[in-house]
Amino acid sequence: MSTGWRIWPILTVCMCSASVGYAETLEITSTEWARPRSGNQIISFTVLQGVVEHLEQRPKSAVTIHYAGGDEGLLWAEELRGWLVALGVTGDRIILVPGLAEHDRIVLETF
């Protein structure tokens, strides 16, 4: 078997796995989030625009919100979840995951 024939199965697997899923990781710092929030401010938030756009383009995708544990982290994650729902994301597509090491940010992962 020549070398060319061996590479095709590998390339096929790589191409298929690349098209199966696309994950993007974004973050919001506590400084960014500390600004007063209103509907207009939230819809102009670039990170949230990207998340909503990703979810609209991929109907079977979801977003995971990674946040620091404790009451403050949970409140922040729940508020962010509420804003995403207000922007049209259904609650079943939003997953909250505590345990982020950094307390000054939230990490959003779309998949």
PAMARVO-44628 format. One record per residue: x, z, y of N, C-alpha, C in turn; residue number from 1; residue in one letter. Coordinates in steps of 0.2 Angstrom, whole numbers, padded with zeros to 4 digits. Layout:
// PAMARVO-44628
n_u	n_w	n_v	ca_u	ca_w	ca_v	c_u	c_w	c_v	nr	rest
X	Z	Y	X	Z	Y	X	Z	Y	NUM	a
...
This chain:
// PAMARVO-44628
n_u	n_w	n_v	ca_u	ca_w	ca_v	c_u	c_w	c_v	nr	rest
0004	0000	-0006	0000	0000	0000	0004	0000	0006	1	m
0003	-0005	0011	0007	-0005	0017	0005	0001	0022	2	s
0010	0002	0026	0009	0007	0031	0003	0006	0036	3	t
0001	-0001	0037	-0005	-0002	0041	-0011	0000	0038	4	g
-0012	-0001	0032	-0018	0001	0028	-0019	0009	0028	5	w
-0013	0013	0028	-0014	0020	0028	-0016	0023	0035	6	r
-0015	0019	0040	-0016	0022	0047	-0024	0021	0048	7	i
-0027	0016	0046	-0034	0015	0047	-0039	0021	0046	8	w
-0038	0024	0040	-0043	0030	0039	-0041	0035	0044	9	p
-0035	0036	0046	-0034	0041	0051	-0037	0039	0058	10	i
-0036	0033	0060	-0039	0031	0066	-0046	0031	0066	11	l
-0049	0030	0061	-0057	0030	0060	-0059	0037	0061	12	t
-0056	0042	0058	-0058	0049	0058	-0057	0051	0066	13	v
-0051	0049	0069	-0050	0051	0076	-0055	0049	0080	14	c
-0057	0042	0079	-0062	0039	0084	-0069	0042	0083	15	m
-0071	0044	0076	-0077	0047	0075	-0078	0054	0078	16	c
-0073	0058	0077	-0073	0065	0079	-0073	0065	0087	17	s
-0070	0060	0090	-0070	0060	0098	-0077	0058	0100	18	a
-0081	0054	0096	-0087	0052	0099	-0093	0057	0097	19	s
-0091	0062	0092	-0096	0066	0090	-0098	0071	0095	20	v
-0093	0074	0098	-0095	0080	0103	-0090	0079	0109	21	g
-0092	0082	0114	-0088	0082	0120	-0089	0089	0124	22	y
-0084	0093	0124	-0085	0099	0127	-0081	0099	0134	23	a
-0084	0103	0138	-0081	0104	0145	-0081	0111	0147	24	e
-0075	0114	0149	-0075	0121	0151	-0074	0121	0159	25	t
-0079	0125	0162	-0079	0126	0169	-0079	0133	0171	26	l
-0077	0135	0177	-0077	0142	0178	-0080	0143	0185	27	e
-0083	0149	0186	-0085	0151	0193	-0081	0158	0194	28	i
-0078	0158	0200	-0075	0165	0201	-0079	0169	0205	29	t
-0078	0176	0205	-0082	0181	0208	-0082	0179	0216	30	s
-0077	0177	0219	-0076	0175	0226	-0081	0169	0227	31	t
-0082	0164	0223	-0086	0159	0224	-0093	0161	0223	32	e
-0095	0166	0219	-0101	0168	0217	-0104	0173	0223	33	w
-0099	0176	0226	-0101	0182	0231	-0104	0179	0237	34	a
-0104	0173	0238	-0108	0170	0244	-0115	0171	0243	35	r
-0119	0172	0249	-0126	0172	0248	-0129	0166	0244	36	p
-0134	0168	0240	-0136	0162	0236	-0143	0161	0238	37	r
-0145	0154	0238	-0151	0152	0240	-0152	0145	0235	38	s
-0158	0143	0235	-0159	0136	0231	-0154	0131	0234	39	g
-0154	0130	0240	-0150	0125	0243	-0142	0126	0241	40	n
-0140	0132	0242	-0133	0133	0240	-0132	0132	0233	41	q
-0136	0134	0229	-0135	0133	0221	-0135	0126	0219	42	i
-0139	0122	0222	-0139	0115	0220	-0133	0111	0223	43	i
-0130	0114	0228	-0124	0111	0231	-0118	0113	0227	44	s
-0118	0118	0222	-0113	0121	0219	-0110	0116	0214	45	f
-0104	0113	0215	-0102	0108	0211	-0101	0109	0203	46	t
-0099	0115	0202	-0099	0117	0194	-0106	0117	0191	47	v
-0111	0119	0194	-0118	0119	0192	-0120	0112	0191	48	l
-0119	0108	0196	-0121	0101	0196	-0118	0098	0190	49	q
-0112	0099	0188	-0108	0096	0182	-0112	0098	0176	50	g
-0113	0105	0176	-0116	0107	0169	-0123	0104	0168	51	v
-0127	0104	0174	-0134	0101	0173	-0134	0094	0171	52	v
-0129	0090	0174	-0128	0083	0173	-0126	0082	0166	53	e
-0122	0086	0163	-0119	0086	0156	-0125	0087	0152	54	h
-0129	0092	0153	-0135	0093	0149	-0141	0088	0149	55	l
-0141	0085	0155	-0146	0080	0156	-0144	0073	0152	56	e
-0138	0072	0152	-0135	0066	0148	-0135	0067	0141	57	q
-0135	0073	0138	-0134	0074	0131	-0140	0079	0129	58	r
-0146	0077	0127	-0152	0081	0126	-0151	0086	0121	59	p
-0146	0085	0116	-0145	0090	0111	-0139	0095	0112	60	k
-0136	0095	0119	-0131	0099	0120	-0133	0106	0123	61	s
-0129	0110	0124	-0130	0117	0127	-0125	0119	0131	62	a
-0126	0125	0134	-0120	0128	0138	-0119	0135	0136	63	v
-0113	0137	0135	-0112	0144	0134	-0109	0147	0140	64	t
-0111	0153	0142	-0109	0157	0147	-0105	0163	0145	65	i
-0098	0162	0145	-0094	0168	0143	-0093	0172	0149	66	h
-0094	0179	0148	-0094	0183	0154	-0091	0190	0151	67	y
-0088	0194	0156	-0085	0200	0154	-0091	0205	0152	68	a
-0090	0210	0148	-0095	0214	0146	-0097	0219	0151	69	g
-0101	0224	0150	-0103	0229	0154	-0109	0226	0158	70	g
-0112	0231	0162	-0118	0229	0166	-0117	0224	0171	71	d
-0111	0225	0175	-0110	0220	0180	-0109	0213	0177	72	e
-0106	0212	0172	-0105	0205	0169	-0111	0202	0166	73	g
-0115	0207	0163	-0122	0205	0161	-0127	0203	0166	74	l
-0127	0206	0172	-0131	0205	0178	-0129	0198	0180	75	l
-0122	0197	0181	-0120	0190	0184	-0122	0185	0179	76	w
-0121	0186	0172	-0123	0180	0168	-0130	0179	0167	77	a
-0134	0184	0168	-0142	0184	0168	-0144	0180	0174	78	e
-0141	0182	0180	-0143	0178	0186	-0141	0171	0186	79	e
-0135	0169	0183	-0133	0162	0182	-0138	0159	0178	80	l
-0140	0162	0172	-0145	0159	0168	-0151	0158	0171	81	r
-0153	0162	0175	-0160	0161	0179	-0159	0155	0184	82	g
-0154	0154	0187	-0153	0149	0191	-0153	0142	0187	83	w
-0149	0142	0181	-0149	0136	0177	-0156	0134	0175	84	l
-0160	0139	0173	-0167	0138	0171	-0171	0135	0177	85	v
-0170	0138	0183	-0173	0135	0189	-0171	0128	0191	86	a
-0165	0126	0189	-0163	0119	0189	-0165	0115	0184	87	l
-0169	0117	0179	-0172	0113	0174	-0169	0114	0167	88	g
-0164	0118	0166	-0161	0119	0159	-0166	0124	0156	89	v
-0168	0122	0150	-0172	0126	0146	-0168	0132	0143	90	t
-0171	0138	0143	-0168	0144	0140	-0164	0143	0134	91	g
-0167	0139	0129	-0164	0139	0122	-0158	0135	0122	92	d
-0156	0132	0128	-0150	0128	0128	-0144	0132	0132	93	r
-0146	0138	0133	-0141	0143	0137	-0139	0149	0132	94	i
-0133	0149	0131	-0130	0155	0126	-0126	0159	0130	95	i
-0128	0166	0130	-0123	0171	0133	-0119	0174	0128	96	l
-0112	0174	0130	-0107	0177	0126	-0103	0182	0130	97	v
-0104	0189	0128	-0100	0194	0132	-0092	0194	0129	98	p
-0088	0197	0132	-0081	0198	0130	-0076	0195	0133	99	g
-0077	0191	0139	-0072	0188	0142	-0067	0193	0145	100	l
-0061	0192	0144	-0056	0196	0147	-0056	0197	0154	101	a
-0057	0192	0158	-0056	0192	0165	-0063	0194	0168	102	e
-0063	0199	0172	-0069	0202	0175	-0071	0198	0182	103	h
-0066	0194	0184	-0067	0191	0191	-0070	0183	0190	104	d
-0072	0182	0184	-0074	0175	0183	-0079	0174	0177	105	r
-0083	0169	0177	-0087	0167	0172	-0085	0160	0170	106	i
-0085	0159	0163	-0083	0153	0160	-0089	0149	0157	107	v
-0090	0143	0159	-0096	0139	0156	-0093	0134	0152	108	l
-0095	0133	0146	-0093	0128	0141	-0099	0124	0139	109	e
-0099	0118	0141	-0104	0113	0138	-0102	0110	0132	110	t
-0106	0109	0127	-0105	0105	0121	-0111	0102	0119	111	f
